[in-house]
Amino acid sequence: MKERTKLVLVILIFLVAYYVPWNHAIIQQSGLEAFMMLQEYARDHFLTCLIPAFFIAGAIAVFVSQAAVLKYFGAAAKKILSYSVASVSGTVLAVCSCTVLPLFAGIYTRGAGIGPATAFLYSGPAINVLAIILTARVLGWELGLARAIGAVLFAIFTGLLMAFFFRKDDTARTTGQIYLPEDEKNGRTLLQDALYMLTMVLILIFAAFSRPGAGSPGVWSAIFASKWYITVGLLIILVVMLKGWFTKDERVSWVQSTWGFMKQMLPLLGVGVLVAGFMLGRPGHSALIPERSIQTLVGGNSLVANLFASVSGALMYFATLTEVPILQGLLGAGMGKGPALSLLLAGPALSLPNMLVIGGVMGVKKTATFCIIIVVLSTVAGMSYGWMAG
């Protein structure tokens, strides 16, 4: 960090400490909500979601060859293949907007094109089979279907727009030092590498498997009841793979790469969660911006209502599946169907914490463009759906 940046940070902290009326009831409540949200995040997501995701990212950075990444996600890869794979990746990983970040960083830093990488970044949390099914069951099949179609199309459109806007940067990355045309060799077969990655993905899926709601299919309840037995079994399999297929140096490199991602992302995530909690609070708990004010702004199907829903969803942090009960309450309080879809499409894929981290990975300009594209597309989709739904 530059000395000027440190000075500005010290000044900002001083001004906040000096001028903010911390004895005001609303400010105290907002401060409590900030740390309650951080605690909730640490308890519900850190061990079961983020830690497995960081290890997957470290494995991608160390063991996935750059040539293989560029073959399927590189700027020069066939668009049909790269965007098809990237846009449906969320059907495999039931992750939130923050958990997908280390996975995105691992892919992008290995040379993936900005288009496929951002398509993956959006689709990871947005195209979640469990969330879409829950949306259809709780909020109606029309909204569930609109969410599924919109999420897939958004991933593709977002990636294509990002690739168009930053095509020169992609060309430079492809022709620069990050491009390695020769595949990297190791003592394992492609099947062994695939099974190793699949095992870690399954650990992430089962460890983060949420309790199904009332009326869910019996298979979801059975999976939830046995999730830890399955997770432990997969961990044992992973240990056997690491012992038999990888050298000590490779295992050390994997841990070091994982720790590198954690050092880069966790501080920004913590700050982002605190700010989001202070401004917006947890679902059902008021903070600096009252929930009733949000509800009054998202009634009907106007441009303002849809835009406000998109921006609010983009700033607020949603853990996987939590957006459904939140929207159930908002719809019951008079929220329009169009703004509901706008929030569904923007909310799971974006949050203030993940914006900060994305900025650290691909820069402020690309991050701002990515966020604006999501907000605009969500607003347009919400207005269109609201108009069709009447």
Beta strands, then each sheet from edge to edge (+ up, - down):
end
